[in-house]
Amino acid sequence: MRVGLFGGSFNPIHFGHLRAAEEDREALGLDLVYFIPAASPPHKASGDLAPAEHRLAMVRLATKGNRHFMASDVEIRRTGSSYTIETIRYFLATLRQPATLYLIMGADQFAELDTWKDCDELVRLTNIAVHTRLMSREQTQPRVSFAAIKRIGYTPKEDHYVHPGVQTLSFVDTTFFPISATEIRRKIQRNESINYLLPGDVMDYIQRHQLY
């Protein structure tokens, strides 16, 4: 089994998240991708954060039509801050069959990776996949990352980087969607349409529960 772990606040989940995860899944040959809403993201302010149970419900609605996508409540069930290293340990201990894990994240998250709890252990336990959102096919982003080389100690091999513990770091070029959860929340607050920015079931859920 090749399993992707895609964490975040998902506040709310939108088509940018879903399409990036689908392209990551295809590029890396993943059997499953778990979407893992954070109960209390340690790197984000909680001002506009919808209650965790609502964000989990929206993730379930958004992923229900894709047999490769799963929603996980592992971080919501834990108390305190949602540390990724604890989530990785959980999946390694509880998956029913041996699995190769891929931690999926955006370039902005990767740039801060060395500030995460137990970062050194994290890169020993799981592969990392960074999705980059290219605005056009003509644009390219550098594959050689300062964080990958100096902070984590990866060395280049073919088109990715390999940790001494054999875990890999991959960069996946994904379709650029000019959508952000922040802008969706702003549109809701301005009473503007959010049609076609996120799945219809998620939009209905937001309206029904008067979120944001």
NUKEDREN-469592 format. One record per residue (C-alpha): residue number from 1; residue in three letters; x, y, z. Coordinates in nm, 3 decimals. Example, Ala and Ser with C-alpha at 12.3 -4.5 7.8 and 13.67 -1.06 7.14 Angstrom:
BEGIN
@num=1 residu=ALA east=1.230 north=-0.450 up=0.780
@num=2 residu=SER east=1.367 north=-0.106 up=0.714
This chain:
BEGIN
@num=1 residu=MET east=0.000 north=0.000 up=0.000
@num=2 residu=ARG east=0.115 north=0.350 up=-0.086
@num=3 residu=VAL east=-0.071 north=0.597 up=0.135
@num=4 residu=GLY east=-0.078 north=0.977 up=0.123
@num=5 residu=LEU east=-0.139 north=1.186 up=0.434
@num=6 residu=PHE east=-0.276 north=1.530 up=0.349
@num=7 residu=GLY east=-0.322 north=1.746 up=0.656
@num=8 residu=GLY east=-0.441 north=2.103 up=0.696
@num=9 residu=SER east=-0.705 north=2.323 up=0.846
@num=10 residu=PHE east=-0.940 north=2.275 up=0.544
@num=11 residu=ASN east=-1.121 north=2.590 up=0.648
@num=12 residu=PRO east=-1.305 north=2.516 up=0.421
@num=13 residu=ILE east=-1.188 north=2.244 up=0.184
@num=14 residu=HIS east=-1.210 north=2.355 up=-0.181
@num=15 residu=PHE east=-1.133 north=2.242 up=-0.535
@num=16 residu=GLY east=-0.770 north=2.353 up=-0.507
@num=17 residu=HIS east=-0.714 north=2.100 up=-0.227
@num=18 residu=LEU east=-0.898 north=1.825 up=-0.410
@num=19 residu=ARG east=-0.730 north=1.868 up=-0.746
@num=20 residu=ALA east=-0.381 north=1.889 up=-0.592
@num=21 residu=ALA east=-0.446 north=1.568 up=-0.398
@num=22 residu=GLU east=-0.572 north=1.392 up=-0.711
@num=23 residu=GLU east=-0.265 north=1.493 up=-0.911
@num=24 residu=ASP east=-0.036 north=1.393 up=-0.624
@num=25 residu=ARG east=-0.213 north=1.056 up=-0.607
@num=26 residu=GLU east=-0.169 north=0.996 up=-0.977
@num=27 residu=ALA east=0.194 north=1.112 up=-0.994
@num=28 residu=LEU east=0.305 north=0.908 up=-0.691
@num=29 residu=GLY east=0.091 north=0.601 up=-0.757
@num=30 residu=LEU east=-0.092 north=0.628 up=-0.426
@num=31 residu=ASP east=-0.361 north=0.377 up=-0.334
@num=32 residu=LEU east=-0.525 north=0.606 up=-0.077
@num=33 residu=VAL east=-0.504 north=0.969 up=0.028
@num=34 residu=TYR east=-0.620 north=1.054 up=0.380
@num=35 residu=PHE east=-0.744 north=1.411 up=0.430
@num=36 residu=ILE east=-0.669 north=1.498 up=0.793
@num=37 residu=PRO east=-0.826 north=1.817 up=0.932
@num=38 residu=ALA east=-0.623 north=1.964 up=1.216
@num=39 residu=ALA east=-0.801 north=2.026 up=1.544
@num=40 residu=SER east=-0.567 north=2.309 up=1.640
@num=41 residu=PRO east=-0.302 north=2.391 up=1.378
@num=42 residu=PRO east=0.012 north=2.508 up=1.565
@num=43 residu=HIS east=0.121 north=2.737 up=1.277
@num=44 residu=LYS east=-0.212 north=2.916 up=1.222
@num=45 residu=ALA east=-0.418 north=3.167 up=1.416
@num=46 residu=SER east=-0.755 north=3.033 up=1.524
@num=47 residu=GLY east=-0.954 north=3.353 up=1.460
@num=48 residu=ASP east=-1.160 north=3.240 up=1.159
@num=49 residu=LEU east=-1.124 north=2.868 up=1.223
@num=50 residu=ALA east=-1.455 north=2.683 up=1.203
@num=51 residu=PRO east=-1.515 north=2.419 up=1.473
@num=52 residu=ALA east=-1.325 north=2.100 up=1.402
@num=53 residu=GLU east=-1.636 north=1.884 up=1.371
@num=54 residu=HIS east=-1.768 north=2.110 up=1.092
@num=55 residu=ARG east=-1.439 north=2.104 up=0.900
@num=56 residu=LEU east=-1.430 north=1.724 up=0.927
@num=57 residu=ALA east=-1.788 north=1.701 up=0.802
@num=58 residu=MET east=-1.702 north=1.921 up=0.503
@num=59 residu=VAL east=-1.399 north=1.705 up=0.420
@num=60 residu=ARG east=-1.619 north=1.395 up=0.430
@num=61 residu=LEU east=-1.868 north=1.557 up=0.194
@num=62 residu=ALA east=-1.596 north=1.671 up=-0.045
@num=63 residu=THR east=-1.420 north=1.333 up=-0.066
@num=64 residu=LYS east=-1.715 north=1.094 up=-0.066
@num=65 residu=GLY east=-1.722 north=1.050 up=-0.445
@num=66 residu=ASN east=-1.359 north=0.938 up=-0.483
@num=67 residu=ARG east=-1.276 north=0.581 up=-0.378
@num=68 residu=HIS east=-0.910 north=0.678 up=-0.333
@num=69 residu=PHE east=-0.991 north=0.959 up=-0.086
@num=70 residu=MET east=-1.059 north=0.909 up=0.283
@num=71 residu=ALA east=-1.133 north=1.150 up=0.569
@num=72 residu=SER east=-0.955 north=1.093 up=0.900
@num=73 residu=ASP east=-1.052 north=1.231 up=1.240
@num=74 residu=VAL east=-0.726 north=1.127 up=1.407
@num=75 residu=GLU east=-0.610 north=1.482 up=1.487
@num=76 residu=ILE east=-0.954 north=1.597 up=1.594
@num=77 residu=ARG east=-0.979 north=1.309 up=1.842
@num=78 residu=ARG east=-0.651 north=1.414 up=2.005
@num=79 residu=THR east=-0.639 north=1.697 up=2.253
@num=80 residu=GLY east=-0.410 north=1.997 up=2.218
@num=81 residu=SER east=-0.214 north=2.108 up=1.912
@num=82 residu=SER east=-0.221 north=1.889 up=1.601
@num=83 residu=TYR east=0.138 north=1.777 up=1.552
@num=84 residu=THR east=0.209 north=1.594 up=1.227
@num=85 residu=ILE east=0.472 north=1.366 up=1.380
@num=86 residu=GLU east=0.206 north=1.217 up=1.611
@num=87 residu=THR east=-0.021 north=1.157 up=1.312
@num=88 residu=ILE east=0.256 north=0.976 up=1.124
@num=89 residu=ARG east=0.325 north=0.755 up=1.425
@num=90 residu=TYR east=-0.046 north=0.677 up=1.449
@num=91 residu=PHE east=-0.075 north=0.564 up=1.087
@num=92 residu=LEU east=0.243 north=0.357 up=1.103
@num=93 residu=ALA east=0.106 north=0.178 up=1.410
@num=94 residu=THR east=-0.253 north=0.124 up=1.297
@num=95 residu=LEU east=-0.263 north=0.058 up=0.922
@num=96 residu=ARG east=-0.377 north=-0.300 up=0.871
@num=97 residu=GLN east=-0.109 north=-0.386 up=0.617
@num=98 residu=PRO east=0.246 north=-0.259 up=0.567
@num=99 residu=ALA east=0.233 north=0.080 up=0.398
@num=100 residu=THR east=0.468 north=0.333 up=0.248
@num=101 residu=LEU east=0.362 north=0.676 up=0.372
@num=102 residu=TYR east=0.382 north=1.002 up=0.179
@num=103 residu=LEU east=0.328 north=1.326 up=0.368
@num=104 residu=ILE east=0.162 north=1.566 up=0.123
@num=105 residu=MET east=0.204 north=1.940 up=0.167
@num=106 residu=GLY east=0.221 north=2.270 up=-0.016
@num=107 residu=ALA east=0.540 north=2.464 up=-0.087
@num=108 residu=ASP east=0.458 north=2.716 up=0.187
@num=109 residu=GLN east=0.431 north=2.440 up=0.446
@num=110 residu=PHE east=0.753 north=2.279 up=0.324
@num=111 residu=ALA east=0.939 north=2.607 up=0.365
@num=112 residu=GLU east=0.856 north=2.593 up=0.739
@num=113 residu=LEU east=0.917 north=2.222 up=0.784
@num=114 residu=ASP east=1.225 north=2.264 up=1.001
@num=115 residu=THR east=1.009 north=2.445 up=1.260
@num=116 residu=TRP east=0.776 north=2.146 up=1.299
@num=117 residu=LYS east=0.788 north=1.927 up=1.607
@num=118 residu=ASP east=1.044 north=1.644 up=1.582
@num=119 residu=CYS east=1.127 north=1.734 up=1.222
@num=120 residu=ASP east=1.430 north=1.507 up=1.208
@num=121 residu=GLU east=1.225 north=1.205 up=1.309
@num=122 residu=LEU east=0.949 north=1.305 up=1.070
@num=123 residu=VAL east=1.174 north=1.290 up=0.764
@num=124 residu=ARG east=1.310 north=0.954 up=0.876
@num=125 residu=LEU east=0.963 north=0.800 up=0.905
@num=126 residu=THR east=0.785 north=0.919 up=0.593
@num=127 residu=ASN east=0.835 north=1.025 up=0.233
@num=128 residu=ILE east=0.750 north=1.387 up=0.160
@num=129 residu=ALA east=0.562 north=1.509 up=-0.147
@num=130 residu=VAL east=0.545 north=1.883 up=-0.210
@num=131 residu=HIS east=0.286 north=2.003 up=-0.459
@num=132 residu=THR east=0.377 north=2.317 up=-0.648
@num=133 residu=ARG east=0.104 north=2.514 up=-0.822
@num=134 residu=LEU east=0.231 north=2.631 up=-1.158
@num=135 residu=MET east=0.038 north=2.920 up=-1.312
@num=136 residu=SER east=0.123 north=2.806 up=-1.665
@num=137 residu=ARG east=0.321 north=2.536 up=-1.841
@num=138 residu=GLU east=0.587 north=2.792 up=-1.931
@num=139 residu=GLN east=0.661 north=2.873 up=-1.568
@num=140 residu=THR east=0.890 north=2.652 up=-1.365
@num=141 residu=GLN east=0.984 north=2.644 up=-1.001
@num=142 residu=PRO east=1.326 north=2.534 up=-0.875
@num=143 residu=ARG east=1.332 north=2.171 up=-0.769
@num=144 residu=VAL east=1.643 north=2.213 up=-0.556
@num=145 residu=SER east=1.520 north=2.342 up=-0.221
@num=146 residu=PHE east=1.737 north=2.507 up=0.042
@num=147 residu=ALA east=1.530 north=2.331 up=0.307
@num=148 residu=ALA east=1.577 north=1.995 up=0.137
@num=149 residu=ILE east=1.954 north=2.023 up=0.116
@num=150 residu=LYS east=2.062 north=2.215 up=0.426
@num=151 residu=ARG east=1.786 north=2.173 up=0.684
@num=152 residu=ILE east=1.698 north=1.811 up=0.616
@num=153 residu=GLY east=2.012 north=1.673 up=0.457
@num=154 residu=TYR east=1.873 north=1.525 up=0.138
@num=155 residu=THR east=2.099 north=1.457 up=-0.160
@num=156 residu=PRO east=1.981 north=1.469 up=-0.523
@num=157 residu=LYS east=1.911 north=1.143 up=-0.700
@num=158 residu=GLU east=1.744 north=1.141 up=-1.041
@num=159 residu=ASP east=1.435 north=1.365 up=-1.011
@num=160 residu=HIS east=1.392 north=1.359 up=-0.635
@num=161 residu=TYR east=1.596 north=1.361 up=-0.316
@num=162 residu=VAL east=1.678 north=1.064 up=-0.097
@num=163 residu=HIS east=1.730 north=1.079 up=0.278
@num=164 residu=PRO east=2.001 north=0.852 up=0.426
@num=165 residu=GLY east=1.708 north=0.657 up=0.576
@num=166 residu=VAL east=1.585 north=0.589 up=0.219
@num=167 residu=GLN east=1.276 north=0.813 up=0.247
@num=168 residu=THR east=1.229 north=1.039 up=-0.053
@num=169 residu=LEU east=1.137 north=1.400 up=-0.117
@num=170 residu=SER east=0.939 north=1.460 up=-0.437
@num=171 residu=PHE east=0.803 north=1.775 up=-0.602
@num=172 residu=VAL east=0.478 north=1.735 up=-0.794
@num=173 residu=ASP east=0.372 north=2.006 up=-1.037
@num=174 residu=THR east=-0.004 north=2.051 up=-0.991
@num=175 residu=THR east=-0.260 north=2.262 up=-1.171
@num=176 residu=PHE east=-0.279 north=2.618 up=-1.044
@num=177 residu=PHE east=-0.624 north=2.704 up=-0.906
@num=178 residu=PRO east=-0.655 north=3.070 up=-0.798
@num=179 residu=ILE east=-0.863 north=2.965 up=-0.498
@num=180 residu=SER east=-0.788 north=3.010 up=-0.129
@num=181 residu=ALA east=-0.986 north=2.927 up=0.181
@num=182 residu=THR east=-0.915 north=3.280 up=0.307
@num=183 residu=GLU east=-1.077 north=3.436 up=0.000
@num=184 residu=ILE east=-1.375 north=3.200 up=0.025
@num=185 residu=ARG east=-1.432 north=3.312 up=0.383
@num=186 residu=ARG east=-1.403 north=3.677 up=0.279
@num=187 residu=LYS east=-1.659 north=3.625 up=0.003
@num=188 residu=ILE east=-1.899 north=3.469 up=0.251
@num=189 residu=GLN east=-1.852 north=3.763 up=0.487
@num=190 residu=ARG east=-1.917 north=4.004 up=0.197
@num=191 residu=ASN east=-2.225 north=3.804 up=0.095
@num=192 residu=GLU east=-2.067 north=3.721 up=-0.243
@num=193 residu=SER east=-2.112 north=3.399 up=-0.440
@num=194 residu=ILE east=-1.883 north=3.105 up=-0.370
@num=195 residu=ASN east=-2.034 north=2.890 up=-0.645
@num=196 residu=TYR east=-1.779 north=2.672 up=-0.832
@num=197 residu=LEU east=-1.500 north=2.738 up=-0.580
@num=198 residu=LEU east=-1.579 north=2.429 up=-0.373
@num=199 residu=PRO east=-1.810 north=2.126 up=-0.400
@num=200 residu=GLY east=-2.181 north=2.200 up=-0.391
@num=201 residu=ASP east=-2.236 north=1.977 up=-0.086
@num=202 residu=VAL east=-1.972 north=2.173 up=0.104
@num=203 residu=MET east=-2.127 north=2.506 up=0.002
@num=204 residu=ASP east=-2.471 north=2.384 up=0.118
@num=205 residu=TYR east=-2.320 north=2.270 up=0.447
@num=206 residu=ILE east=-2.163 north=2.611 up=0.507
@num=207 residu=GLN east=-2.492 north=2.786 up=0.439
@num=208 residu=ARG east=-2.695 north=2.542 up=0.646
@num=209 residu=HIS east=-2.470 north=2.582 up=0.950
@num=210 residu=GLN east=-2.403 north=2.955 up=0.892
@num=211 residu=LEU east=-2.025 north=2.910 up=0.902
@num=212 residu=TYR east=-1.786 north=3.202 up=0.855
